[in-house]
Amino acid sequence: MNIFRPSAAAWSLSAVAAAALLVGCSGSITVGNSEPKLSSDALASTVSKKLAESTGQPEPDVTCPEDLVGKLDTTTRCTLTAGDGSTVGVTVTVTSVVDDRINFDIKADDTATPAPN
């Protein structure tokens, strides 16, 4: 009997596709300074955890090029990179700021960019 086992590349692409299908995920984090701001590394870590929770997949590799300022409707773009090198853009939008807590939505793009050859 043959048993189908997806390759690592197929599994990675499945994770990217699952992340891309998210219609909305949200998160929040408390920061302890006068101007609420979340560092790019902390944002990437939070986005990765939230995407993993939403998809049931392992935490993906997410990078965010800039800090997230705690100001209503502020957005930043992060990138999810799959094991095969394909990428999916992720938009993070601040939905509210209460004291030093930044609440935000996470939305992955509908399509992935294939890995470079």
C-alpha positions in Angstrom: 0.0 0.0 0.0 1.3 3.4 -0.9 1.2 6.2 1.7 1.3 9.8 0.5 3.8 11.9 2.4 4.1 15.5 1.3 7.6 16.8 0.8 9.0 19.6 3.0 8.4 22.0 0.1 4.8 21.0 -0.3 4.3 21.2 3.4 5.8 24.7 3.5 3.7 25.8 0.6 0.6 24.4 2.4 1.5 26.5 5.4 1.9 29.6 3.3 -1.4 28.9 1.6 -3.2 28.4 4.9 -1.8 31.7 6.2 -2.9 33.4 3.0 -6.4 32.3 3.5 -6.8 34.1 6.8 -9.5 36.7 6.5 -8.6 38.2 9.8 -6.5 37.4 12.8 -5.9 39.8 15.6 -3.5 40.3 18.4 -2.6 42.8 21.1 0.4 43.5 23.2 1.2 45.7 26.1 4.2 47.9 25.8 5.6 49.8 28.7 6.7 53.3 27.5 5.2 56.7 27.0 4.6 56.4 23.3 3.2 52.9 22.6 5.5 51.3 20.0 6.2 47.6 19.4 9.6 46.7 18.1 9.9 45.1 14.7 11.3 41.9 16.3 8.5 41.7 18.9 5.9 42.3 16.2 7.3 39.6 13.9 7.3 37.1 16.8 3.7 38.0 17.8 2.5 37.8 14.1 4.2 34.4 13.8 2.5 33.1 16.9 -0.9 34.4 15.9 -0.6 32.9 12.4 0.4 29.5 13.9 -2.5 29.6 16.3 -4.9 30.4 13.4 -3.6 27.8 11.0 -2.6 25.0 13.3 0.8 25.0 11.6 4.2 25.5 13.2 5.3 29.1 13.7 6.3 30.5 10.3 9.4 32.7 9.6 8.1 36.3 9.8 10.1 39.5 9.4 8.9 43.0 9.9 11.0 45.9 8.6 9.8 48.5 11.1 8.4 49.1 14.5 4.6 49.3 14.9 3.6 52.7 16.3 0.5 52.6 18.6 -1.6 55.0 16.6 -5.1 54.1 15.3 -5.1 52.8 11.7 -1.3 52.7 11.5 -0.2 49.9 9.2 3.0 48.1 8.5 3.9 45.2 6.2 5.6 42.1 7.3 6.8 39.1 5.2 6.2 35.4 5.9 8.8 33.2 4.2 8.1 29.5 3.8 10.7 26.8 3.9 10.8 26.6 0.1 11.6 30.4 -0.2 8.1 31.5 -1.3 6.7 34.5 0.5 3.4 36.0 1.6 2.9 39.6 2.5 1.2 40.3 5.8 -0.5 43.6 6.7 -0.7 44.6 10.4 -3.2 47.4 11.2 -3.6 49.0 14.6 -7.3 48.8 15.6 -7.1 50.5 19.0 -4.7 51.7 21.6 -5.7 51.6 25.3 -3.1 53.1 27.6 0.0 51.2 26.6 -1.8 48.2 25.0 -1.7 48.1 21.1 -4.5 46.0 19.5 -4.1 45.1 15.9 -5.4 43.0 13.0 -3.3 40.7 10.9 -4.2 40.0 7.3 -2.1 37.8 5.0 -2.2 38.5 1.2 -4.4 36.3 -0.9 -1.5 35.0 -3.1 2.1 33.9 -2.4 5.2 35.0 -4.4 7.0 31.9 -5.6 10.5 31.2 -4.4 13.3 32.6 -6.6 14.9 30.1 -8.9 
